[in-house]
Amino acid sequence: MSQVARDSKRERLDDYSRAAVLVADDQESITLLAEQVVHARIGCTVYTAHTGDEAVAQLEKTPIDVFVTDMRMPGMHGLELIRHVRSRFPETGIIVITGYPEDFPYVDVVNAGADDFIRKPFPHGELEAKLIRLLRERQAVRERAFAESKYRSLFELSAEGMVLLDGESHVILDANRAFHAVLGVEAGMLQGKALGDLLAASDRMRMEQWLLVCSRRGGGTIADIALAPEPGAPEMRMDITASFIDADIGHIVFLTFKDVTEKRKVEQQLADAAQRDSLTGLFNKRAFENRIAGALVRAEKANKPVCLLMIDLDHFKQCNDTLGHQAGDRLLAELGQVIRKSIRESMHDEGFRYGGDEFSVILQETTLDGGVLVAQRLQSEYDHVERHGTTLSIGIAECRGELTPDAFVRKADAALYLAKNSGRNAIRTA
């Protein structure tokens, strides 16, 4: 930085031309000194008073940055004056000048509210130095207050939820209006709560691990965290951004929450739609290929059986040819309802439209005998719909994870082939 730049920066830092200093003293020499030091050298506007009462009157009508006062004057003076000014004008700095330090000890003066103390006689430079220090401190306080006010406004008015956490305990220090609104609680109700108490149990460990990683990096983003502040309340999905801040009060974590609940719902609906057959409401063949692989992995890990039913709608082509495609579509939809009614969705059994008139069912934790019972239930329920001469042929296979998905399907298909070749409307196992 050049000398000119340094001088320019110093001028900006030390520009106190807008500052106001009130000097209260009944001695002309102090007033003259104030004019020389305060106005000529520092650049402040100087007001003078010769009694404590005049000083208070001046403070009442004029914003004063620093009040410089003697301790002995006519009217209100001494510690009484200091206490009065401090209580009425808390933002005004106070410098005491006295030639009677025994009567007005430094500790008593400071306890009364003064910021600094000068003992008479004193060099001119001492008053100048103390004034500049106090003006700088007052300016820093005002700038900090302005910054805090500005960022508090941004914090409170943000449309996104914002939270300040204690970096060690992860307790909420502050939360803005938007975050309170998302959770449906009144302002101030979240302060002092642990963040983990607001999360779904399934995401608490994930959040803790992420915060630990972010503390090393200084920040980061995590997607799809579930908030569940009240038992039984619907979960809210959040994308969260964290920044770690070293503040005077310790390590602070600044979190921003973006509500993606509706977005996730739409994504899930689209994902479900991509895996569903629109006519029957069952999963489609693409979903079957994913789900059968997962079912076999779970069966192998748990050492429990999984059963696969392959179902063919007998004489469906004849029904379509004679009654038309609309009747055929109604029949397929009826079979979809029969399948959903006959399986245990609570046990994560799943039904699929495997092809045009081919269907399949995955039965979790079910043996071959259990699969036969479900097949019989399917045929019985199907007898109660308007079948138009159609029947169900069903092939059943059991596996505990020792087969590949393709081999498992071939095994059930082989049983279905036996059922159709035995005269249709039959159940066979492999």
C-alpha positions in Angstrom: 0.0 0.0 0.0 1.4 3.4 -1.0 1.9 6.2 1.6 -0.9 8.2 0.0 -3.3 5.3 0.3 -2.2 4.8 4.0 -2.8 8.5 4.7 -6.2 8.4 3.0 -7.2 5.3 5.0 -6.0 7.0 8.2 -8.0 10.1 7.4 -11.1 8.0 6.9 -10.6 6.1 10.2 -9.8 9.2 12.2 -12.5 11.5 10.6 -14.4 12.7 13.7 -15.8 15.9 12.1 -19.4 14.6 12.8 -18.6 13.8 16.4 -19.8 16.1 19.2 -18.0 16.7 22.4 -19.4 18.5 25.5 -16.9 20.0 27.9 -18.2 20.9 31.3 -15.8 23.0 33.5 -16.0 26.3 35.2 -12.4 27.1 34.3 -11.7 29.0 31.1 -8.3 27.2 30.7 -10.0 23.8 30.3 -12.5 25.2 27.8 -9.6 26.8 25.8 -7.7 23.5 25.9 -10.8 21.7 24.6 -11.0 24.1 21.7 -7.3 23.5 20.9 -7.3 19.7 21.3 -10.8 18.6 20.5 -11.7 21.0 17.7 -8.4 22.0 16.1 -6.6 18.7 16.3 -9.3 16.0 16.3 -12.0 17.9 14.3 -15.0 17.4 16.6 -17.7 20.0 17.2 -17.2 21.3 20.8 -20.0 22.4 23.1 -19.1 23.9 26.5 -20.9 24.3 29.9 -19.7 25.9 33.1 -22.1 24.1 35.5 -23.4 20.6 35.7 -27.0 21.8 35.1 -25.9 23.6 31.9 -24.2 20.3 30.8 -27.4 18.3 31.4 -29.4 20.9 29.5 -27.0 20.7 26.6 -27.2 16.9 26.6 -31.0 17.1 26.5 -31.1 19.1 23.3 -27.9 17.9 21.4 -26.7 14.3 20.7 -23.3 14.2 22.3 -20.7 11.5 21.6 -18.3 12.2 24.5 -18.9 14.2 27.7 -15.7 15.6 29.3 -16.3 16.9 32.8 -14.6 18.2 35.9 -15.8 16.8 39.2 -16.3 20.1 41.0 -18.6 22.7 39.5 -21.5 24.8 40.5 -24.9 22.9 40.6 -25.0 19.2 40.0 -21.4 17.8 40.0 -19.2 14.9 41.0 -20.5 11.3 41.2 -24.1 12.4 41.1 -23.6 14.1 37.7 -21.8 11.0 36.3 -24.6 8.7 37.5 -27.2 11.0 36.1 -25.6 11.3 32.7 -25.0 7.5 32.5 -28.6 6.7 33.3 -30.1 9.3 31.0 -27.7 9.1 28.1 -26.2 5.5 28.1 -24.6 5.8 24.6 -22.6 8.9 25.5 -18.9 8.3 26.5 -17.8 10.0 29.7 -14.2 11.2 30.6 -13.6 12.6 34.0 -11.0 15.3 34.7 -10.2 16.1 38.3 -7.6 17.7 40.5 -9.0 15.9 43.6 -8.2 12.2 43.1 -8.4 11.6 46.8 -12.0 12.8 46.9 -13.0 11.1 43.7 -11.0 7.8 43.5 -10.7 6.2 40.1 -12.7 3.1 41.1 -15.6 5.2 42.4 -15.6 7.3 39.2 -15.7 4.2 36.9 -18.3 2.5 39.1 -20.5 5.6 38.7 -20.4 5.2 35.0 -17.3 7.0 33.6 -15.3 5.4 30.8 -12.0 7.1 31.6 -10.2 9.3 34.1 -7.6 12.1 33.8 -5.8 13.6 36.8 -4.9 17.3 36.7 -2.4 18.6 35.7 -2.1 16.6 32.5 -0.3 16.9 29.1 -2.5 17.9 26.2 -1.7 14.6 24.4 -3.4 12.6 27.2 -6.8 14.2 26.5 -6.3 13.8 22.8 -5.4 10.1 23.1 -8.2 9.3 25.5 -10.8 11.1 23.3 -9.6 9.3 20.1 -9.7 5.9 21.9 -13.2 6.5 23.2 -14.5 7.9 19.9 -13.1 4.8 18.1 -14.8 2.5 20.6 -18.1 4.3 20.3 -17.9 4.2 16.5 -17.1 0.5 16.6 -20.1 -0.1 18.9 -22.4 1.8 16.5 -21.1 0.0 13.4 -21.5 -3.4 15.2 -25.0 -2.5 16.2 -25.8 -1.4 12.7 -24.4 -4.6 11.2 -26.3 -6.7 13.8 -29.5 -4.9 13.0 -29.0 -5.3 9.3 -28.2 -9.0 9.5 -31.0 -9.6 12.1 -33.4 -8.1 9.6 -32.1 -10.4 6.9 -32.2 -13.4 9.3 -35.8 -12.6 10.4 -37.2 -11.7 6.9 -35.6 -14.6 5.0 -38.2 -16.9 3.4 -36.0 -19.8 4.2 -35.8 -21.3 7.7 -32.6 -20.3 9.5 -31.1 -21.6 12.8 -28.1 -20.8 14.9 -26.7 -23.8 16.8 -24.2 -24.2 19.6 -21.3 -25.9 17.8 -20.6 -28.3 20.6 -24.0 -29.3 22.0 -26.1 -28.6 18.8 -28.6 -26.8 21.0 -30.6 -24.1 19.2 -29.5 -20.6 20.1 -31.8 -18.8 17.8 -34.3 -19.5 14.9 -36.0 -17.1 12.5 -39.7 -16.6 11.9 -39.7 -18.8 8.8 -38.3 -21.8 10.7 -40.9 -21.4 13.5 -43.6 -21.1 10.8 -42.5 -24.3 9.1 -42.7 -26.2 12.4 -45.9 -24.5 13.3 -44.7 -23.2 16.7 -44.7 -19.7 18.2 -41.6 -17.5 18.0 -39.1 -18.2 20.7 -40.3 -21.7 21.4 -37.3 -23.4 19.9 -34.5 -21.7 21.8 -32.7 -24.1 24.0 -34.0 -27.2 22.3 -31.6 -29.9 20.9 -31.8 -30.0 17.1 -32.0 -33.8 17.2 -35.3 -33.6 19.0 -36.8 -32.0 15.9 -35.6 -34.7 13.5 -37.2 -38.0 12.6 -35.4 -40.8 14.5 -34.2 -42.3 11.2 -32.2 -39.2 10.3 -30.7 -38.2 13.7 -27.5 -40.2 13.3 -27.1 -39.1 9.7 -27.4 -35.5 10.8 -24.9 -35.9 13.6 -22.3 -37.5 11.3 -22.8 -34.8 8.7 -22.4 -32.0 11.2 -19.1 -33.6 12.3 -17.8 -33.8 8.8 -18.9 -30.2 8.1 -17.1 -28.9 11.2 -13.9 -30.1 9.7 -14.6 -28.6 6.3 -16.2 -25.4 7.5 -19.6 -26.1 5.9 -21.6 -28.2 3.5 -25.0 -29.3 2.3 -27.1 -32.3 3.1 -30.3 -33.3 1.2 -33.6 -34.9 2.3 -33.5 -34.7 6.1 -36.8 -35.4 7.7 -38.1 -33.1 10.4 -40.7 -34.5 12.8 -41.1 -32.1 15.7 -44.2 -33.8 17.1 -44.9 -37.5 17.5 -47.3 -38.7 14.8 -47.0 -35.4 12.8 -46.3 -35.6 9.1 -42.6 -35.5 8.2 -41.2 -32.5 6.4 -38.3 -33.0 4.1 -35.5 -30.4 4.2 -32.3 -29.7 2.3 -29.9 -28.1 4.8 -26.8 -25.9 4.3 -24.4 -25.4 7.2 -21.7 -22.8 7.8 -19.4 -22.9 10.9 -18.5 -19.6 12.5 -16.0 -18.8 15.3 -17.8 -16.1 17.3 -17.0 -14.3 20.6 -19.4 -16.7 22.4 -17.8 -19.8 20.8 -18.3 -22.1 17.8 -21.6 -21.4 16.1 -23.3 -23.4 13.4 -25.5 -21.4 10.9 -28.1 -23.6 9.3 -30.3 -22.8 6.4 -33.4 -25.0 5.8 -35.0 -25.3 2.4 -38.4 -27.0 2.5 -38.6 -29.6 -0.2 -41.5 -31.6 1.1 -43.8 -30.9 -1.8 -41.0 -31.4 -4.3 -40.2 -34.8 -2.8 -43.9 -35.7 -2.9 -44.1 -34.9 -6.6 -40.9 -36.8 -7.3 -42.2 -39.8 -5.4 -45.5 -39.6 -7.3 -43.6 -39.5 -10.6 -41.4 -42.4 -9.5 -44.5 -44.4 -8.5 -46.2 -43.6 -11.7 -43.2 -44.8 -13.7 -43.5 -48.1 -11.8 -47.2 -48.6 -11.9 -49.5 -50.0 -14.5 -52.2 -47.4 -15.1 -54.9 -49.9 -15.9 -54.7 -52.3 -13.0 -52.9 -50.1 -10.4 -50.3 -52.9 -9.9 -46.6 -52.5 -10.3 -45.3 -52.9 -13.9 -42.7 -55.2 -15.3 -39.8 -52.7 -14.8 -40.7 -52.5 -11.1 -40.9 -56.3 -10.9 -37.3 -56.7 -12.1 -36.1 -54.4 -9.3 -38.3 -55.8 -6.6 -37.6 -59.5 -7.3 -33.8 -58.9 -6.9 -34.3 -57.1 -3.6 -36.7 -59.8 -2.3 -34.0 -62.5 -3.0 -31.3 -60.5 -1.2 -33.5 -60.0 1.9 -34.5 -63.7 1.9 -30.9 -64.8 1.8 -29.8 -62.4 4.6 -32.8 -63.4 6.8 -32.7 -67.1 5.8 -36.4 -66.9 5.2 -38.4 -68.1 2.1 -39.9 -65.9 -0.6 -42.6 -67.2 -2.8 -43.2 -66.1 -6.5 -46.6 -66.7 -8.2 -46.8 -66.4 -12.0 -50.4 -65.9 -13.1 -51.9 -66.3 -16.6 -55.4 -65.2 -17.5 -56.8 -68.2 -19.5 -58.9 -67.5 -22.6 -58.3 -63.8 -22.4 -57.7 -63.4 -26.2 -61.1 -65.0 -26.9 -62.8 -62.5 -24.5 -61.1 -59.6 -26.2 -62.0 -60.9 -29.7 -65.7 -61.4 -28.8 -66.5 -58.7 -26.4 -64.0 -56.0 -27.4 -61.0 -54.4 -25.8 -63.0 -52.3 -23.4 -64.5 -55.4 -21.8 -61.0 -56.9 -21.7 -59.6 -53.8 -20.0 -62.3 -54.0 -17.4 -61.4 -57.6 -16.8 -57.7 -56.8 -16.3 -58.7 -54.0 -13.9 -60.9 -56.5 -11.9 -58.0 -58.9 -11.7 -55.8 -56.2 -10.4 -58.3 -55.5 -7.6 -58.5 -59.3 -6.8 -54.7 -59.5 -6.5 -54.5 -56.4 -4.2 -57.3 -57.9 -2.0 -55.7 -61.3 -1.7 -52.1 -60.3 -0.7 -50.7 -58.9 2.6 -49.6 -55.4 1.8 -48.7 -55.0 5.5 -46.1 -57.7 5.0 -44.9 -56.0 1.8 -46.3 -58.6 -0.5 -46.5 -57.0 -4.0 -48.6 -57.6 -7.2 -47.4 -56.9 -10.7 -48.8 -56.8 -14.2 -46.0 -58.8 -15.8 -47.2 -58.6 -19.4 -50.5 -58.2 -21.4 -52.5 -60.9 -19.6 -49.7 -62.1 -17.4 -49.4 -61.2 -13.7 -47.1 -62.0 -10.8 -47.1 -61.8 -7.0 -44.1 -61.7 -4.7 -44.9 -63.1 -1.2 -42.4 -62.2 1.5 -41.5 -64.7 4.2 -43.8 -67.3 2.6 -43.3 -71.0 2.0 -44.6 -73.0 -0.9 -47.6 -74.1 1.1 -48.4 -70.5 1.9 -48.1 -69.6 -1.8 -50.6 -72.3 -2.6 -53.1 -70.9 -0.1 -52.7 -67.4 -1.7 -53.2 -68.9 -5.2 -56.4 -70.6 -4.0 -57.6 -67.4 -2.5 -57.0 -65.6 -5.8 -59.0 -68.2 -7.8 -61.8 -68.0 -5.2 -62.0 -64.2 -5.3 -61.8 -64.2 -9.1 -64.9 -66.5 -9.3 -66.9 -63.6 -7.9 -66.2 -61.2 -10.8 -67.8 -61.2 -14.2 -65.1 -63.4 -15.8 -66.6 -63.8 -19.3 -65.3 -67.4 -19.4 -61.8 -66.6 -18.3 -59.9 -68.5 -15.5 -56.6 -68.3 -13.7 -53.6 -70.6 -14.2 -51.0 -70.1 -11.5 -47.4 -71.4 -11.1 -45.6 -71.2 -7.8 -41.9 -71.3 -6.8 -40.1 -70.9 -3.5 -36.6 -69.6 -2.9 -34.4 -68.6 0.1 -32.0 -66.6 -2.0 -30.0 -69.4 -3.6 -31.3 -68.5 -7.1 -30.7 -65.6 -9.4 -33.8 -63.5 -10.3 -33.9 -65.0 -13.8 -33.6 -68.5 -12.4 -36.3 -67.9 -9.9 -38.7 -66.5 -12.6 -37.9 -69.5 -14.9 -38.7 -71.9 -12.0 -42.1 -70.2 -11.4 -42.7 -70.1 -15.2 -42.1 -73.8 -15.4 -44.8 -74.4 -12.8 -47.2 -72.1 -14.7 -46.5 -74.1 -17.9 -47.5 -77.2 -16.0 -50.7 -75.5 -14.8 -51.8 -74.4 -18.3 -50.9 -77.8 -19.9 -53.0 -79.6 -17.3 -56.2 -78.0 -18.6 -55.9 -74.5 -17.3 -57.7 -73.0 -14.2 -55.0 -74.9 -12.2 -52.3 -74.4 -9.6 -48.9 -76.1 -9.8 -45.7 -75.8 -7.9 -42.1 -76.2 -8.8 
